[in-house]
């Protein structure tokens, strides 16, 4: 705490980093949820600069048309000043709105298009009604949070400095533009109406356009800051990361029960799958992998059963009872057990070794059938 001369106490914690403890980068899920809620990185400076610049350019482009319309409007009202009664003649109101639309509509449409374009450039196509949902908790004033966020935070200090820079840029622009024509402005008291209007309007439009261009340049670092600030606001605590991972992957206890149930199902199906296999590869005591190969339906042998230790011995017993050849190949058995799951096609790097195994098995089967034919 700091005690100022006027007795005001300021807690130094107000200057501490916001979202303390949020050290992990935001996940894609959190970024997507924030976007769905309308929370995106966006610079209001870019929008404001374009909304100021493009309508100003439109005014400059339409200046002759605007002048002719204004002259037409003045002529219309002055010539009918003694003929029309504002209380009874509707033509006054209708003509007023007609002139208003003709003068203001092009400028308003340009400003609207500039605002839409600025937002699309920054956020892409995004439509959500979440920010419009009433939140009555925001009605209750929280002055401590407000002052902490607007004054005693990095964002508050940044916005304060940005406002000073904007004021300085606009003030310097106005100063130098007016200074360049100060003699002409001083002689306006003796100049005609058209000269005075032309000079003042040219200075005003020049001042607006130059200020808008400077603000557009200022929006570039503001965009970078807003994106950094947005990323920081979405950072997560380690606990949030764990909870999100648990949400995606499931509770460890549930996963353990699922794996146990899967083993039970595989064990139950083993008596059906192993007899259909073409070969069982073992190491020979710890691992056993049963492979099935159908040349017309499979690009390579498929793992139909696998097991370790006791389960491997059971696979071997079923294979012996069913007449399925058992081949001992320690490195191949270990690799297949570690890198494949039941139902997987054997990876490409094992095809050459498996081709040799299946060739030897086929030769053994042919010799066995020949011996049986001779015996018959």
Helices and strands as residue ranges (DSSP letters): E 2-3, E 9-10, G 12-15, H 28-36, H 44-61, H 63-79, H 91-123, G 130-132, G 136-138, H 143-150, H 154-180, H 182-186, G 187-190, H 193-233, H 238-249, H 252-273, G 274-276, E 279-282, E 287-292, E 302-308, H 310-322, E 326-328, H 330-339, G 348-350, H 351-375
